[in-house]
Amino acid sequence: MISKNRKSILSVISIIFLLSPALFAKSNASENFLFVIIDGARYSETFGDPNHTYVPQMWNLAQQGTYAANFYNDSLTYTAAAIPALWCGTWTDVRDTVYQSIHTNYAVKPSLFEYYRKQKNMPADQCFYVLKSLSSLWLPSFDAEYGPDYWPQFHSLGHSDAEVATEAQKVMDSYHPRFLWVYLADVDSKGHSGDWSAYTHAILEADSIVGLLWNRVQTDPFYRNSTTLFVTNDHGRHDDQHGGFSGHGCGCEGCRHIMFLALGAGIRQNYVSSQYHRIPDMAVTAAAMLDVNPGKASGEVMNEMLDPSGIAENNTDFLPASVALAQNYPNPFNNSTRIKYQLSAPGSVRLEIFNCVGQQVALLFDGWQSAGMHTAEWSGDHAVSGIYFYQLSSPNTILRRKCLLLK
């Protein structure tokens, strides 16, 4: 006979277990990861262009992998905030500091670099961050559990994307890192110039660099057939109704809508995801594929992009989902919070709030809804401060997220 308290504890453990982003089919694991971040490319000039004028190579690669048609910067659309969010799998505070006599800033929450190196016991030369020459490098976290001992090895040389690409290939040849993050800055700087030709030429060059790096992967036995590539942006640029391509930083569609390409080991081929995803989801998906637990992240695994042929027969977590559930905003909250979710097809859904012992405290929706994006609001009425879980259920999918009520 199990006591009432023991049942409550088991209920909490069960919920936490189901929420862990690192739970996935091990056959979908990736041995090596290559990330390419193209700063400031607007979606209308990448996969949003029906002719793919400036991204011909990435469009061809997309036929071998997956691209997301609804990938968004859902918060601050400028680089100093969005790059740490891409690192950390969550939006994080960024603080000023002086490190080794240089004024810079750092992310408060741990990065994927740190999770990966610590949990996989990887030396620094297996985790590289390649970018142009900068006198003040932005830093990952000083988190007590992670921090500088688990940062990547920074390789900061060159003054253009072409030079960064050359350095990335040198790093691949010399060290064969299993984790390689490449940052291309020219698209954003050329966009700020206001010169359309220079801006679009920079996108074409970034596109060619992605093709070049993927070809290098395919010609190196160390990387071939065991490497996953993710390509995305930190933000877009103003659409024509909000100032045009020379700037960014607001909440318009042009600034928020960005590209996402996934290719290689563990990724579905010739697939387009229409589900809503956001910047923090990239690192959390990579963590799942690397068999790493990003404990302080808030993103969700992009399950539908994973290759179904690699899914264990008894594992349903990675089957393509018909629903997507975003992180509530604001979070934490003290008055009310909004919960967004998307249905890829019309269907029956149920949205509930549970406390930490698995008791339902609110039912926000239960019924039939059309396809598309939906928003629910929870006021937290009659609830005390603490951690809660909101759950979205459909006939084939159950998604859960954590939120924090502070009164």
N, C-alpha and C positions, 0 to 999 in steps of 0.2 A: 504494500500500500504506500503510494507516494504522498507525502505531506503537501498541504496547500502551498507552503512557502517554497518547497522544492519544485512544485509544478510551476510556480511563478518564475523561479530562477531558470528552469529549463525553457520556459517560454521566451524569456529575454535572450538566452543563448541562441535559441533557434532563430529569432529575428535577426540578431547580429550576424549569425552565420550566413543567412540568406542575403544580407546586405553587403557582404564582403566583395569588393570589386575583383579580388584576385582569384575567385572561384571560377574555374573554367576547365574545359576539356584539355588535358595535357597534350593531346595530339595536335592542338592548334598552337603550341608554343613556338616561338621564333628564337633561333640561336643568335641571330645578329639583327641589329636595328639601325637603319639610316633615316634620319630626319632632315628634311630641307625646309627651312622657313624663308619664304619670300616676303620681305617686308613691304606692306602697303600696296599690294596688287588688288585692284577692284574686280569684283566678280564679273562685271559686264565686259571686262577685257580678258577674262580667263575662261572658265567653263560656262559662263553665262552668255558668251558670244556664240550664236548658232553656227558661225563659220569657223570658230576656233583659230582666228587669224594669227594671234600672237602666242598660242600655246599648241602648235601642231604636234610636237613630240609628246607632251603630256597627254594630249587627247588620244594619241595612238597607244600610249601606255595604259590609259584608262580602260581600253578595250581588253587589256590583259589583267585588269584588276577591278577596283571599285572606286567610284567617286561619289561624293555626297552633294546632292543638289540643294540641301538646306542646312548648311554648316554656317554658324554665326558667332561673331564676337557679341556676347550678350551683356557686356558691361561697358568698360572704358575703352574707347576706340583710339587709343594712342599707345605707342610702342612701350613706354616705360612701365605701363600696367599690364599690357597684354602678353609681352614676352615672359614675365614671371608666371603668369597664369598658364601659359603653354608648358613651362617647365614643371609646374607644381601640380597640375591637374585640379587647380582651384584658384579662384581669385584670392589674392593674398595682399596684405599690407606690404609696402616697400618702404624701407627706412634708410635714411642717410647714415653714413659711417665714414671713418677714416681707417683704411686697411693698408698696411705696409706703406704708410706715409702718403697714400693717395685718397683723395676725396671721391667717394663713390656711393652706391646704395646696394642693399641686399634684400632678398625676399624673406619674409618672416616664416613662411611655411616651407617644409622640406621639398626638395625638387625630385624629379624622377631620377636624375643623376645619383642623388644620395640614396634613395630607396634601392636603386639597382646595385650600386657598389657595395653597400652594407649587407644587403640580404643575399647577394650572390658572391660576396667576398671577392670582389673584383679589384685588381690593382688599377691605379690611375691611368696607366697606358692602355687599358681596355675600354676607356670611356673618354672620348675626346669631344671638345666643343671647338669647332673651327669657324673663325670669323675674321673680318678685316682688322687691321692694326688700330687699336684704341688705347689711349693713355689711361682711361678709366673704365675698367671692365665691370659691368654689373655682376653682382655675386649671388650665388645661391644662398641657402640659409645658414644661420649659426644655431640652428635647433639643437637642444641639448642631447637628443638621441641620435642626431646625424651630424650636420655641420661640415667644417672644412676638411676633416679627415676623409670625407666621402664626395668631395667635389670632383668634377671632371678635370681632365688636363686641358687647360686652355691653350689653343694654338691661334694666336692673334697676329696675323701677318698679311701684308698686301693692302692695296687701297681700292680695289675694284672687285666686283663679283667674279670676274675672270681669274684674277689672282687668287681669290679665296678658293675657287674650284681647283686650281693647280695645287694649292697647299693641301686641300682635302685629299686629293689623289696621292700626294706624297705621304700623308699620314696613313692612308690605307695600305700603301706599299711597304712602308717602314714598320708599322706597328700592328696592322690588321686588327684594329679595335673592334670589339663586338658591338659597341654602342658608339655611334658617330652622329653628332648634331652639327649641321652646317647652316650658317645664317648668311643670307644674301640681302644686302642693304640697298643696292642701287636703285631698285624700282621706286622705293619711297623717296629717295633724294631727288631722282629725276622727276618724279611727280610734283614735288614741291617747287621745282624750277618753273612750272607752268608751261613747259615745252612738251606738247603732245607727242611729237615725233621721238624725243629723247625718252619720254616715259614708256611708250609702247616698244621702242627698241630695247629698253632694259628688261621688259617682260619677255621679249623674244630671246634675249640672252640668258635670262634665268631659266627659261624653258629648255634651251639647249644644254644648260649645265645639268639640269635634272636628267635629261637623256644621256649625257656624257657619264654621269656618276652611275646611272643604272647599267649602262654598257660595261663600265669598269667592274661592277658587281658580277655581271654575267660572264666576264672573261677571267675571273679570279676563282680558282677552285675552292678557296677558303670561304668565299661569300656565295657562290652560285648555289641556288636551290635551298639556301638556309637563311636568307636575308629578307626582311620586310622593310619596305620603303613607305614613309608617310611624308606628304608634302602639303603644306598649308600656309596661311598668312596670319599675321598678328591682327591686322585690321584691313579694311578696304579704304575707300576715299569718298568724299562727298559725291552724291549723285547730282545731276544737272539742276535739280530743283533746290539744292542746298549749298550751292557755291561752286560745284564742279570739281574736277579731278585734282586740282593743285593743293587741296587741303583735306583734312580729316579731323575726327575728334568728336563728332556729334552722334546722335542716335538714328540718323537716317539709314535707309536701306543700303545705300552705297557704302557707308562706313561699316555697317554691321555684317552684311552678307559677304562671305569669303569662300575660297575654294578649299576642298579637301580631297586628296588623292591617296589611295592605299593600294599597294602592289606587292606581290611576292609571297613569301612563305605564310600560309595560314589565311590568305585573303581570297575572297570569292572573285572569280574572273567574269569580266564583261557584265558587271552589275552596277546599277545606279540605285543609291539609297535616297528615298524621298523623306525619310524620317528627320525630324528636327534634332540637330546636335549643336553643341557649342564648344568653345575653346577648351574648357577643362576636360572634355571627353577624350581628347587625343591622348594625353598622358596616361589616363586611367585605362584606356584600351591597350596601349602599349605595355603598361604594367601587367595587365592580365595575360598578354601574350608572352611576356618575359617571365611569368610565374613570380611576380613581385607584388607585395601588398602595399599600396600607397595609402597608408592608414589615415593621413590627414587631408586627403583629397576629397573633392566633392563631385567630380564628374562621374559619368556612367559609361560602362562598356558599350561600344557600338556593335552590339551582338550581330546585327543583320549583315555586317560586312565580312564576318568570319566564314571561312570555307566550310560548307556543310559536310563535305566529304571527310573532314577531319574531326567531326564531332563524335564523341563516344555515344554509343547507342542509348545509354541510360541517362544522358545528360541533356536536359531540355533548356538549360540556361542560355545556350548559345544558338538556339533555333531562331530564325528570322521572326522578329516580333511584329505584331500588328499595331502596337501602341508604343509611344515614347513618352517618358516622364521627365520633366525638367526639375532642377533644383528650385525650391520655393524662393520667393523674393518679397520683402527682405528676409534675411536669415542671419542672425537671430532677429526676432520681432517681439514687440510688446503690445501691439494693438491688433493688427490684422496682417495677414500675409497672403500672397497670391501663388497659386499652383497652376502651372501650365502643362498641358499634355496634348499629344497629337495622335490622331487615329489615321492610319493609312487607308482605311476603308470603313464604311458605316458599320456599326455594331453595338453590342450591349457592353457597357462598362460600369464599374462601381468604384467610387473614390471614397476612401475611409481614412480616419485618423485613429491611431492606436497609441496608448501610453506604453511605458517601458515594461509593463508586465503583460502586454498583449491584450489589454481590454480596449474595446472600441469606445472612443470618446466623442466621435462625430461621424456622421454620414453626409458627405457633401454632394454626392450624386449617385443615383442608381437607376439606370435605364438605357434607352437606345439613343445614340448620337450619330450625327453625320460625320463623314471624313473631314479632317482638317484640324486646325489648332483650336483648343478650348482652354478656358481659364476658370478656375474656381477660387473662392476666397474663404479663408478660415479666420474667424475673429479671435479664437482662443477663449471664447466665453465659457465660464464655469470650469476652466482648466487652470491648474497651478503651474508655476514656473517649472521647467524641466525639459527633458528630451522627449520628443514624440516622433512617431513614424507615420508617414502617409503612404497609403497603398492604393495602386491602381490595378484593377483586375479586369481581364477580358476572358472570353472562353479559353484562349490558348496561352495567355500571358499573365503573370503577376509581377509588377514592378514596385519596389519600395525605396523610399528615401527618408533621410533623417532631417528633423528640423528642431530648432531650439526656441522655446518660449520663455521670455524674461519679463516678469511683471514687477 
